[in-house]
Amino acid sequence: MAEINDALGAKEYLTEMRKKFDKTMAPEMKAAMKEAINALDLEIPAMPDIEGDGYADGHLVYDTWICPNCGTKYEIKYDEYKHCPECGQVIDWTKLYEQMVAVPGGGDWEMQFRI
């Protein structure tokens, strides 16, 4: 059985219970559990996709991040949120930060990704 100490554990637990009691559960309870599971999905940090549309010094400049849940696009330079403003998905920036390298002569925000 899943441990309930974070959103992922709670989601796994509810998913197990939904499967276990599927045949005996009232339709309203099934719908409520489905909504709860969907809400918990948003609380599990997800890494955004990134894309670039221009070049600087021969390198593609990644300047847009895309919510992994709803697909809404944001500017990397200006729109660094903990949650997607459109759908509420928690955004995990840690792996992207690990892939960033400073652009020679660039400002604090002028970074490129090693992809």
Residue pairs with C-beta under 8 A, 6 or more apart in sequence:
1 13
1 16
2 9
2 10
2 12
2 13
2 16
3 9
4 10
4 13
7 40
7 43
7 44
8 40
8 44
10 40
11 37
11 40
11 41
11 44
14 33
14 36
14 37
14 40
15 37
17 33
18 25
18 30
18 33
18 34
18 37
22 30
25 33
41 69
42 69
42 83
42 87
42 88
42 89
42 90
43 90
44 90
45 90
45 91
45 92
46 68
46 69
46 89
46 90
46 91
46 92
47 68
47 91
47 92
47 93
47 95
47 96
48 65
48 66
48 67
48 68
48 91
48 93
48 96
49 65
49 66
49 68
50 62
50 64
50 65
50 66
50 76
50 96
50 113
50 115
51 62
51 64
51 66
51 73
52 60
52 61
52 62
52 63
52 64
53 61
53 63
53 64
54 60
54 61
54 63
55 61
56 103
57 103
59 112
60 112
61 112
62 76
62 112
62 113
62 115
63 75
63 76
63 77
64 73
64 74
64 75
64 76
65 73
65 74
65 76
65 79
65 91
65 96
66 72
66 73
66 74
67 73
67 74
67 84
67 86
67 87
67 89
67 91
68 89
69 84
69 87
69 89
70 84
70 86
70 87
70 89
72 84
72 85
72 86
72 87
74 81
76 109
77 109
80 93
81 91
82 90
82 91
83 89
83 90
83 91
84 91
96 113
99 113
99 114
99 115
100 111
100 112
100 113
100 114
101 111
101 112
101 113
101 114
102 110
102 111
103 110
103 111
103 112
